[in-house]
């Protein structure tokens, strides 16, 4: 095509000349558009189609590529996205003359050999996507296994075709090609379905059967939408009535700012006595079983997970309470019934305003009989000699609309709704007291969600002080490879820096970035800066983390407190790289996540032959007795709670949290 043709504007359209809608659309951000020569575009498109097997159509304006339309599916589209993102990233550093020359690599005999072997293996595997061969066509003996479709899914009119596709094509990569087996949906008999697996190797057939059962089990969990919830009032013996109040003005977010508070009663226990008494045997058993249920539920699901126990302010969903709810009184039994049924109860990430949070920090540093120095980060940093020498780590988290979504580069309108992306940047300290920026991480939120997915919600309520401990298991999609992330986001992460000569004890924000780029301004939704102080809890591997959090438009931070076990992140990391049809191998889940002595776990025991469904119950008669691990953890939480409560009580001009 002539250069004059390319200099004209391409027609704006949502489909190609044949009426097809693209499988993926990638707009080029305004900041990355540059003049290109016709031969560069021709070479790039031809090379892209050869490498990925996708058809590519360009949109352009005055010689500048504005959008790529991809026609293809699966891995081919993902591969094309990586190549296009790389091209966009390099677009502003190469001249159009240099970029237009085709790069012809030298012939590599070794590479050619392995490519030929790979092609032959792929051709061999492709036959397993077809029908089972007749005995006359293949003399080898086929081994068979049959998997019954769960009756509870059939009752809900959910069939194998609904889950895996009309020809079970969703099983192609995960089972057919991976295990070299034939997978066939047998005719329904009386409304019951069966899936048959055939193969030449008994090991492959067994592996395929295990993967299929795991995938079916994941479907059952997703369909039933299991999210364990448990609310326990710790100070229930200290009062009778609960009053609703308006949140303190220092809260960074006033949404759902209705706060419940238990009114102390002179004829009942003294406020705070519950921390010394310990928790009931039955409550510990409920907490342990709910944690186990939540982990059993997610062990099939790939993603980035965070297990944390937070102490924060309590808030109720004001829209479900209705009217002017402040100063309304409830009996605590009615309150507990409502939060278990119709009213959402939230434990906020924040606990105290800046002045009070600073006092809590000083108190934790002085608690050398309970706390000990620890690494500031699980993988980086060093262990200080004393609590007083503890240095924080810094983290920035930003949420973006997808810059690759059509319309995101418009000058007039914001990007349409779609999946949101999370950019995370950390700085950790070294032995010289200097801070180093670590590799940025990228995640994605589930479609239609503006926050991480909640897979567990256990709340231990200290209603007398309007706060609570939340056991949270949250997840994001990812981590994402930088190559599949928009250059707008990777470029933003690269340009974020820590302020020079920043004082770690300062109350000012520590990071700076350029948000003036048009695409950044339109895509950036929100963000938060965190300064995290970590303290080890003596004779355990638990860590207490006190965090200063800067929210948008707030000059001073608010503070939050959390507890983590150092092994939780290691166990959950299995889910980040979980292959399709597999589940995390945690052995005895309670022993792995709640070790009896609080030290390193000794996860033992074989996996559940029923794929975890035997544990998916909270029936009182089925509860296992609580182990020492959950009792030890809750005892440590009560010790931390006692420290916070004493700081609040002794603070001059302190606030009720």
C-alpha angles and dihedrals in degrees: 000000000000124000088240089060091053092048091063121082118263116234116264110240141151094219139035126255090278093055095254120144114227118249090221133017121198116187117202110236114243092244092057100048116110139163111279133187120241094243092053091055092045093049094046095048093046092047091047093051092049094048098043107026090232128126112237129202124185132215114203142171124201092343094312119116108232102173144010121215114200124201113192141071146251121349093002093063092045090051091049091051090055092051093047093048089052091049091050092048091053096040096092096046099051127070115235091241093055093044094051096066115097113237110222111191121216117259112269112197093192092051090047091053094053092044089054092049090048091050091051092050091049091050090051092051094048091071089068089067088065132071124298107273120244119250089248091058097048122028094196117106113251117220116214139203128179126209119197118223109239114263093221090060091048090052088057089050092248110143132186088256091057091055105033103024135261093293094027087255091157086073094057100094098025099049117358097052097027097052099023096236136133115242119199133178108226120216115275115259115201091337094308120118131207131193118210124208119199128183146146097239121061092209091055092047091051092048092048091050091051092049092048093050090049092051091049090049090052088052091053091051093047093047093049090046094218112195112159114226126184130170121189125178106219096189098042091131093059101069149002108216132054122207126200117228137178116261121256115270093244093070108119092217120040095190110120092003098165110123125199119217130185112226111225117237122215092221094054137065122310112261111267097022091116091071092065097040098062126223128296118265090238093051092050089051091051092050093047093048093046091052090049091049092051093050092046088052096054100037089094095048123090116221147095109291133190123195112194140153111219133191109210148141119289122238135175128215100259094198091064094046093055133206124017097334099173116117090017112141129216135178107249091241090058091045092053091047091052096048090048091051124021110357121073114229117201131193104208123221090237126078107170144009120256099272094049092042090055089053091051089052092053090048093051090050088055094050096093092148091060106025133046136192115275140170112290089225133028094238106017138038128050138264113261120221096237138019089247090061093056111131123199129237120226131225135181122198124187132180120213137183110239107277088199093061115107111262094026091110095051117126094217113035132047119247114280120252117283141119115334124224128219123211118196126190124182134192119197131188128243132205091275092059091249124132124234126195113234128208112295119244129214129203139170131223121227114267112280095014128112097191138037118291112263112223097170135023116187114162125189102193126213092187095171088069097029096242138103148188113249122198100207131184107188130176142195132187108261152329086247123213108249089233092067093046121092114265086234090068098039089048091050091052091050092052096050109104139176115247113261116259091004114180108229090213093055122116091216123100112271104206135066133193141167111254095167096097108108095232092048091050092052097042103041110095105170144327145187136210120215132196108193127198113193126202126180118232105231120256091009140075092238120117130205112215121197110193132194108208126197111203123194115287092010120118096192125050128238119221135233136183127217140169127215136172112231091232098052092082091047093053094045092048087076088072093057091067099029112146118225111274095022134104133208114273102225099144109203100016097199092050091046098050101027106035113193095237095035090242128106114327126247098208106195138159135070124278120272111273088215091056094247098303091114086067097047095100137092095191110145093229092054100052119123116227113264116263124223090257097071092043091051092049095049091047089056090048090054091051091053091045090053090053092051092046092052091050091051091048094049099040117112109236089358122164132231110255 
